[in-house]
Amino acid sequence: MNSLYFHIPFCRRRCRYCDFFSTTDDPVKRDIYVALLCRHLEMIGRDAALKNSLQTIYFGGGTPSLLTVEQLTLLLTKCRDRFGLATFAEVTLEVNPGTFSGNYLQQVRKAGVNRLSIGIQSFADQQLQQLGRCHNVDQARTAVADARAAGFDNISLDLMFALPEQHSEGLSREIEQLLQLEPEHISVYGLTIEEGTEFKRWQQQGKLIVTDEDEYARQYELLRARFTAAGYEHYEVSNFARPGHRCQHNQRYWQRRGCLAVGAGAHSFVESGYGERWHVAADLVRYRQLLATGTDPAELLENFDRRGAMVETAYLALRTSDGIDLAAFEKRFGESLPHAFPSVFAQLRGSLVYSDGRVALPPQHWLIYDHLIASFF
């Protein structure tokens, strides 16, 4: 186990489309939470099986850039003391424009963060306001400039598409503005309307015009064409990278490798047996109560059997350009991939590409990925 995820559930305010676990930021509450994270790290650090040098650390949320430099430094120091940190470890901090100022990013970099994921989401002020974001376009550009000035040379930018009343022409202009910032990595997310969100209520009230499937497809293909033409590798359904700048942390999820997670609402994956998925309840009060009694707040969510592990290994790998290593799959499960899923391979015949002992679903089919992988279940 050499990857660690921190869930930081604090936000200035909740975005209208977001269904992730988050709460309004409060400095006192945040101080208490960081102390709980340290206690959680102390607890899991006693397990000898977890004492490998960390290769990736990821601060996600929420809005992790609401953490002070002192809080981040404390958490990273705990990581080094408990686990060790590999020399070339990737340490990512999600940041939102408008949530930091001054020399914050310079200090964050000195603390050990070497990769930023900046949640820009849109280059149109009207759309940012509709989404409920706390920044404008000028602040987004300033955030990237500040990151460069602080010495960051591994920056990822988030861009949403298929937004209400958005058209391909407008998205094309946003793509151009993003490319002018020359990020090393780009993540794209099509808007989905989730239960319990303000957007869902607006949709039910007839106040929100949702993009239809044809326009969604046009926009996704536009993103793929423009970013690959600009030299980015489309290495996962939603992710593009310059050579050598894939997100190492997220690749662990798609490769079904172990990742420890701390914080209320966090999920871990343990590779023992055929795999176990654990989660911490998205409840700050419960998180505090369990840690106060010396109880691990993580609960077993799923214990995979052989068949379940084969299914998840296959469909996660098919999200990526690397695809599935056929020999590794057979060695792991004692059965070849085509033999394990004969009906799936019959249905996907003509869609899959074989090369160098691997099988992959080409990026041009990722738009209908959910439809194609449904046959695994």
Summary of the structure (lengths in Angstrom):
residues: 377
radius of gyration: 21.0
end to end distance: 28.4
largest distance: 58.5
contacts: 1174
relative contact order: 0.11
helix: 44%
strand: 22%
